[in-house]
């Protein structure tokens, strides 16, 4: 297993920590809200063993990346992804994006084009548009989003505890739960809230319609964080030729709770 350079430099000078392991066809792994690249460890090891190169960045303000006071809007975060792709010289890359990573991935295709991308995998995406508007009536009302953010701002650890159960499966180990909760709490609260604002304000319906690469969407039917009907199903209906695979009984944390099945579906999709 070969490790490559451990950073990329964003357009504003922010240093982005990047895991870059192995050789072969590249796979770019984009993480969920308040997650860092370490969450992809099992997938990285398994994909390396299959002959794939795995590149997994820490989002700015997360993990081992720099902590700037700004740059948590969608376009800047997307340009950070572009910096990783370009500076690590990725071509024919498979982008695998979990949760918040999906808005960065879809916006990347719209903002930077699909020339370097071979295919796209969205795991429990938060696309295409979460907030309720006149032309998106069956989404989440803005007051509900604001109330959630207020609860996080007041007591983030309490909010995590109250929302822990539906995020995992009942058999998820206590060690894994503690690891993820600590990972989430390691993100400074202003960064966590800014990223939530970016997620809730993103409208990627037009961008999704324009995607011209093979796309696999995997989503749990018990996802309380990004309900299937609101996110994965709508995203699949917008992306021409995409394939939606529903995991029965699965929650939001698919890379953790359904790692083996996700890896099997991902490998089959890349190999095909």
C-alpha positions as CSV (number, residue, x, y, z in Angstrom):
1,X,0.0,0.0,0.0
2,X,1.5,3.3,-1.1
3,X,0.7,6.7,0.5
4,X,0.8,9.9,-1.7
5,X,1.2,13.6,-0.6
6,X,-1.0,14.4,2.3
7,X,-2.5,17.8,1.4
8,X,-4.0,20.0,-1.3
9,X,-4.1,23.8,-1.2
10,X,-7.4,25.5,-1.7
11,X,-7.7,28.7,-3.7
12,X,-7.6,30.8,-0.5
13,X,-4.5,29.0,0.8
14,X,-6.4,26.7,3.1
15,X,-4.4,23.4,3.5
16,X,-6.7,20.4,3.1
17,X,-5.5,17.1,4.6
18,X,-5.9,14.3,2.1
19,X,-5.5,10.5,2.5
20,X,-4.2,9.1,-0.8
21,X,-3.5,5.4,-0.6
22,X,-2.7,2.8,-3.3
23,X,-2.6,2.8,-7.0
24,X,-4.9,2.0,-9.9
25,X,-8.3,3.4,-10.8
26,X,-8.9,6.3,-8.5
27,X,-11.9,6.6,-6.1
28,X,-12.6,9.9,-4.3
29,X,-14.4,9.5,-1.0
30,X,-16.3,12.6,0.3
31,X,-17.6,12.5,3.9
32,X,-20.8,13.4,5.7
33,X,-21.5,16.5,7.8
34,X,-19.1,16.7,10.7
35,X,-17.3,13.5,9.6
36,X,-13.7,13.4,8.4
37,X,-11.8,11.0,6.1
38,X,-11.1,8.5,8.9
39,X,-14.6,7.2,8.6
40,X,-13.7,5.6,5.2
41,X,-11.0,3.4,6.7
42,X,-12.6,0.1,6.0
43,X,-13.6,1.1,2.5
44,X,-10.0,2.3,1.8
45,X,-8.4,-0.9,2.9
46,X,-10.9,-3.1,1.0
47,X,-10.7,-1.1,-2.2
48,X,-6.9,-0.9,-2.1
49,X,-6.9,-4.7,-1.9
50,X,-9.0,-4.8,-5.1
51,X,-6.4,-2.6,-6.9
52,X,-8.0,0.8,-6.5
53,X,-6.4,4.1,-5.4
54,X,-8.4,5.8,-2.7
55,X,-8.3,9.5,-2.1
56,X,-10.2,10.9,0.9
57,X,-9.9,14.6,2.0
58,X,-10.9,16.2,5.3
59,X,-13.3,19.1,4.6
60,X,-12.0,22.5,5.7
61,X,-12.6,22.9,9.4
62,X,-12.7,19.1,9.9
63,X,-10.2,16.5,10.9
64,X,-6.6,17.5,10.1
65,X,-7.4,20.2,7.6
66,X,-6.9,23.9,8.3
67,X,-9.6,25.8,10.2
68,X,-10.3,29.0,8.4
69,X,-13.0,31.4,9.6
70,X,-14.9,31.3,6.3
71,X,-15.3,29.3,3.1
72,X,-18.2,27.0,4.2
73,X,-20.5,28.0,1.4
74,X,-21.2,25.4,-1.3
75,X,-19.1,26.9,-4.1
76,X,-16.0,27.2,-1.9
77,X,-16.4,23.7,-0.5
78,X,-16.9,22.5,-4.1
79,X,-13.8,24.3,-5.3
80,X,-11.9,22.6,-2.4
81,X,-13.0,19.2,-4.0
82,X,-11.8,20.5,-7.3
83,X,-8.4,21.4,-5.8
84,X,-8.0,17.8,-4.4
85,X,-8.9,16.3,-7.8
86,X,-6.6,18.5,-9.8
87,X,-3.6,18.6,-7.4
88,X,-3.7,14.8,-7.0
89,X,-4.1,14.4,-10.8
90,X,-7.2,12.3,-10.7
91,X,-8.7,11.2,-14.0
92,X,-11.6,8.8,-14.7
93,X,-12.3,9.0,-11.0
94,X,-15.3,7.4,-9.3
95,X,-16.7,9.9,-6.8
96,X,-18.3,8.3,-3.7
97,X,-20.1,10.8,-1.6
98,X,-22.0,10.2,1.6
99,X,-24.6,12.6,3.0
100,X,-23.3,16.2,2.8
101,X,-20.6,15.0,0.4
102,X,-23.4,14.5,-2.1
103,X,-24.0,18.3,-2.5
104,X,-20.3,18.9,-3.1
105,X,-20.2,16.0,-5.7
106,X,-23.3,17.1,-7.6
107,X,-22.2,20.8,-7.5
108,X,-18.7,19.8,-8.7
109,X,-20.2,18.2,-11.8
110,X,-22.1,21.4,-12.5
111,X,-19.4,23.9,-11.6
112,X,-16.3,22.1,-12.9
113,X,-17.7,19.7,-15.4
114,X,-17.5,15.9,-15.7
115,X,-14.3,15.6,-17.7
116,X,-12.3,14.0,-14.9
117,X,-15.2,11.9,-13.6
118,X,-16.0,8.3,-14.7
119,X,-19.0,7.6,-12.5
120,X,-20.8,8.8,-9.4
121,X,-22.0,7.1,-6.2
122,X,-24.3,8.9,-3.8
123,X,-24.8,7.2,-0.4
124,X,-27.7,8.5,1.6
125,X,-27.5,11.9,-0.3
126,X,-28.9,15.1,1.0
127,X,-29.6,16.2,-2.6
128,X,-31.5,17.7,-4.4
129,X,-33.2,20.3,-2.2
130,X,-34.1,19.9,1.5
131,X,-36.0,23.1,2.3
132,X,-39.6,23.7,1.5
133,X,-40.4,26.3,-1.1
134,X,-43.4,27.0,-3.4
135,X,-41.9,24.7,-6.1
136,X,-40.7,22.2,-3.5
137,X,-43.7,21.8,-1.3
138,X,-43.0,18.3,0.1
139,X,-39.7,19.2,1.8
140,X,-38.7,20.4,5.2
141,X,-40.3,23.7,6.4
142,X,-37.7,26.4,7.2
143,X,-38.9,26.9,10.8
144,X,-38.2,23.2,11.5
145,X,-34.6,23.6,10.1
146,X,-34.1,26.7,12.1
147,X,-35.3,25.0,15.3
148,X,-32.9,22.1,14.8
149,X,-30.0,24.6,14.3
150,X,-31.0,26.5,17.4
151,X,-31.0,23.2,19.4
152,X,-27.5,22.4,18.1
153,X,-26.3,25.9,18.9
154,X,-27.6,25.7,22.4
155,X,-26.3,22.2,23.3
156,X,-24.6,20.2,20.5
157,X,-23.7,17.1,22.7
158,X,-27.3,16.9,23.9
159,X,-28.6,17.1,20.3
160,X,-26.3,14.4,19.2
161,X,-27.5,12.2,22.1
162,X,-31.1,12.8,21.3
163,X,-30.6,11.9,17.6
164,X,-28.2,9.0,18.1
165,X,-30.6,6.0,18.1
166,X,-32.0,6.4,14.6
167,X,-28.6,7.3,13.1
168,X,-27.2,3.8,13.8
169,X,-28.6,0.3,13.9
170,X,-29.3,-1.4,17.2
171,X,-26.3,-3.7,16.9
172,X,-23.8,-0.8,16.2
173,X,-21.1,-1.2,18.8
174,X,-20.7,1.3,21.6
175,X,-17.1,1.9,20.6
176,X,-18.2,2.9,17.1
177,X,-20.9,5.2,18.4
178,X,-18.5,6.9,20.8
179,X,-15.9,7.3,18.0
180,X,-18.4,9.0,15.7
181,X,-19.9,11.2,18.4
182,X,-16.4,12.4,19.3
183,X,-15.6,13.0,15.7
184,X,-18.7,15.2,15.3
185,X,-17.9,17.1,18.5
186,X,-14.4,17.8,17.3
187,X,-15.7,20.1,14.6
188,X,-16.0,23.7,15.9
189,X,-19.6,24.6,16.4
190,X,-19.5,27.6,14.1
191,X,-18.2,25.3,11.3
192,X,-20.8,22.7,12.0
193,X,-23.6,25.3,11.9
194,X,-22.3,26.9,8.7
195,X,-22.2,23.6,7.0
196,X,-25.7,22.8,8.1
197,X,-26.8,26.1,6.6
198,X,-25.1,25.2,3.4
199,X,-26.8,21.8,3.3
200,X,-30.3,23.2,3.9
201,X,-29.9,26.1,1.4
202,X,-28.5,24.0,-1.5
203,X,-30.8,23.6,-4.5
204,X,-29.2,21.2,-6.8
205,X,-32.2,20.1,-8.9
206,X,-30.9,21.7,-12.1
207,X,-27.4,20.4,-11.4
208,X,-28.7,16.8,-10.9
209,X,-30.6,16.9,-14.2
210,X,-27.4,17.8,-16.0
211,X,-25.3,14.9,-14.7
212,X,-24.1,12.9,-17.7
213,X,-22.1,10.1,-15.9
214,X,-23.3,6.7,-14.7
215,X,-24.8,7.2,-11.2
216,X,-25.5,4.8,-8.4
217,X,-27.6,6.0,-5.5
218,X,-27.9,3.8,-2.3
219,X,-30.2,4.8,0.5
220,X,-31.7,3.2,3.6
221,X,-35.5,3.2,3.9
222,X,-35.1,4.0,7.7
223,X,-33.0,7.1,7.1
224,X,-34.2,9.7,9.6
225,X,-31.5,12.3,8.8
226,X,-32.2,12.4,5.0
227,X,-35.5,10.5,4.4
228,X,-35.5,8.4,1.2
229,X,-38.6,10.0,-0.4
230,X,-37.2,13.5,0.1
231,X,-33.6,12.9,-1.0
232,X,-32.5,9.7,-2.7
233,X,-35.6,9.0,-4.6
234,X,-35.9,12.5,-5.8
235,X,-32.3,12.6,-6.8
236,X,-32.7,9.4,-8.8
237,X,-35.7,10.8,-10.6
238,X,-33.6,13.8,-11.8
239,X,-30.4,12.0,-12.9
240,X,-31.0,10.3,-16.2
241,X,-30.2,6.6,-16.2
242,X,-29.3,6.5,-12.6
243,X,-29.9,3.4,-10.5
244,X,-31.4,3.6,-7.0
245,X,-30.7,0.7,-4.6
246,X,-32.8,0.8,-1.3
247,X,-31.3,-0.9,1.7
248,X,-34.2,-2.2,3.8
249,X,-34.0,-1.3,7.5
250,X,-30.9,0.8,6.9
251,X,-30.3,4.2,8.6
252,X,-28.2,7.2,7.5
253,X,-24.7,6.0,8.5
254,X,-24.4,3.5,5.7
255,X,-20.6,3.4,5.4
256,X,-20.6,2.3,9.1
257,X,-23.7,0.2,9.5
258,X,-23.8,-1.4,6.0
259,X,-20.1,-1.3,5.1
260,X,-19.9,-4.8,3.5
261,X,-23.0,-4.3,1.3
262,X,-22.0,-0.8,0.3
263,X,-18.5,-2.1,-0.7
264,X,-20.0,-4.9,-2.7
265,X,-22.4,-2.6,-4.6
266,X,-19.6,0.0,-5.1
267,X,-17.2,-2.6,-6.4
268,X,-19.7,-4.1,-8.8
269,X,-20.6,-0.6,-10.1
270,X,-17.0,0.4,-10.7
271,X,-16.1,-3.0,-12.3
272,X,-19.2,-2.8,-14.6
